[in-house]
């Protein structure tokens, strides 16, 4: 995938993020994400969402925590406002949608890669934090009173 397409798709995904004013929780609206992921028809995108919801349930998570049914007002070409169904999605829900989407679509292929990279980055960060904590505990042990030099040196080399 060309670099300019990757930059464009990443920018589009981040532009779609919304923030709940009370809880400061980020979310995406499914109908907005639909176009960004290359789905022209809502009915086709709903099939992907349904698969993602099944994956969420099968992973032991509450679907309502990640896929919240909402309604919103729209003004179609006729000028008359009407309510339509939409879904507020967590980042995890977006990940599941990407994993269950059609990988022949460039935006889906990008999203799958994006979430894979983000997951790996998080794994590296968590591993590094665990190592820092382990070293901190080791330093405290070596500096504790009542230890012989031999015990301190031995603890430092573990």
C-alpha angles and dihedrals in degrees: 000000000000118000094238091055091050092050091047094049093046091049091048092051092050092046090058095057114112130193127221105233095217104041098025089226116151121231142163128221113237094222090055092046091048093071094040090056093050101257114138097184125057091212091061092046091050089061090057091047090051091053090048090051090051089052090050092052093045089053090058098253128129108253092212090061090062106021110045115182111225139162127225136187118249133179110217124193092285090067094233114122118231138171121253131185119253137162128232107220131202120219087258090055090051088052092051091047090052091050091051097042130099106280091201087074110087093222091053092047088050092048092050091052093043093055093043090054093045090050092051091048090053091049091052092048092050092048091050092049090051090051092050090050092048091051091048091053090047091053091050090051093050091050097047115118120251096038120124119233088250093055092046093049091046092050091049093055096052 
